[in-house]
Structures are given as C-alpha cells and as structure tokens.
Amino acid sequence: MNTYQFESVIEDKGIIVLPEQMKLLHKHRVRLILIDLDTFPPDPVQQLTKITQKYLAITDEADLPISDIYTQREQSHERTFVFD
C-alpha cells in the first residue's frame, strides 16, 4: 500500500483531476479522503496528521472479549437496565 498527497480542484461536473504523475494508478482501486482546504485551519499538515492519527488509533483499539462477556452473563442471572 502506498500513500500519495496532492491538491486538486473539483470541477463543475464534480470531476477531480489527478496530477500527471498519478497515471501509474490508472485502473487501481483507491480510497479517497477529501478535505475542504477552503475551510481548513491554518496549519493543514499538522491537522491532517492529527486526523490520520485518530483514524489509525481506531485500528489499534483492543477487541472486546465477547466470549468472556457472554460467559459472565450466563453465570449471572441479574440484568441491569441500560435505558430507563
């Protein structure tokens, strides 16, 4: 997986023009994350880094031990209300 960063302008018909060096990506499956630079804070590099770190932190979170949770529920006969 490679990452690329570039700026472009969305044309009237909604077309995003890629820079010439992106021809290598023709027919490749890609994921786009669009950031409206017209409303972006003054330091876009720092802000983009922060957004990327938050996104990557989601994948670093530990999975819930579902089997342990259900085992504990089976052993306990009391139920608590989540919503009143």
Backbone torsions as a table, in degrees:
resi	resn	phi	psi	omega
1	MET	NA	131.5	176.4
2	ASN	-117.8	152.7	175.6
3	THR	-119.7	148.7	-179.7
4	TYR	-135.4	145.8	176.6
5	GLN	-129.3	129.0	178.4
6	PHE	-156.1	165.7	176.4
7	GLU	-113.6	146.9	178.5
8	SER	-148.2	171.9	176.6
9	VAL	-119.9	134.1	177.2
10	ILE	-79.7	121.5	-177.8
11	GLU	-75.4	172.4	-176.0
12	ASP	-54.1	-37.5	-177.8
13	LYS	-87.2	9.5	178.6
14	GLY	84.2	13.3	-178.3
15	ILE	-86.8	132.4	174.6
16	ILE	-102.4	120.7	-178.0
17	VAL	-89.6	126.7	177.9
18	LEU	-89.8	148.7	176.4
19	PRO	-61.6	157.1	-176.6
20	GLU	-55.4	-37.1	-177.4
21	GLN	-70.1	-8.2	178.0
22	MET	-82.8	2.9	178.8
23	LYS	-58.8	-24.4	178.0
24	LEU	-61.7	-20.8	-176.3
25	LEU	-93.3	2.8	179.1
26	HIS	-55.4	132.8	179.2
27	LYS	71.6	5.6	176.3
28	HIS	-86.0	149.4	174.2
29	ARG	-84.6	125.1	-177.2
30	VAL	-132.6	162.5	174.7
31	ARG	-118.6	129.6	-179.6
32	LEU	-107.3	136.1	170.6
33	ILE	-118.9	114.3	-176.4
34	LEU	-97.2	133.3	176.8
35	ILE	-125.2	124.1	-179.4
36	ASP	-75.1	101.1	-176.3
37	LEU	-70.3	-18.1	177.9
38	ASP	-68.1	-25.1	179.5
39	THR	-113.3	14.9	-175.4
40	PHE	-80.2	147.2	177.3
41	PRO	-61.3	166.7	-174.3
42	PRO	-58.8	-32.0	-177.8
43	ASP	-110.4	82.0	-173.9
44	PRO	-64.3	-32.2	-178.7
45	VAL	-65.0	-46.8	179.1
46	GLN	-63.9	-41.7	-179.5
47	GLN	-65.7	-43.0	178.9
48	LEU	-64.7	-39.1	177.2
49	THR	-61.9	-42.1	179.4
50	LYS	-63.8	-44.3	179.2
51	ILE	-62.5	-44.6	-180.0
52	THR	-62.8	-42.2	178.7
53	GLN	-63.0	-40.8	178.0
54	LYS	-64.3	-40.7	179.0
55	TYR	-64.2	-44.9	-179.4
56	LEU	-68.4	-28.5	179.0
57	ALA	-63.8	-27.8	178.2
58	ILE	-61.7	-41.1	-178.3
59	THR	-74.0	-17.8	179.3
60	ASP	-86.9	-9.5	-179.1
61	GLU	-68.1	142.7	179.7
62	ALA	-70.1	144.6	176.3
63	ASP	-71.7	149.0	176.2
64	LEU	-70.5	137.7	177.6
65	PRO	-78.5	76.8	-173.2
66	ILE	-57.5	-44.2	-178.2
67	SER	-63.3	-38.4	176.9
68	ASP	-65.7	-40.4	179.4
69	ILE	-61.8	-46.2	-179.4
70	TYR	-69.0	-34.2	176.3
71	THR	-63.5	-43.7	177.7
72	GLN	-63.6	-39.2	179.1
73	ARG	-66.6	-36.8	178.3
74	GLU	-65.4	-33.8	-177.8
75	GLN	-82.4	-18.3	179.9
76	SER	-107.7	132.8	-179.0
77	HIS	-100.5	2.3	178.7
78	GLU	-95.8	142.9	179.9
79	ARG	-121.9	138.5	176.0
80	THR	-108.0	147.5	178.7
81	PHE	-80.8	131.7	177.0
82	VAL	-85.8	-38.5	179.2
83	PHE	-120.8	136.9	176.8
84	ASP	-96.5	NA	NA
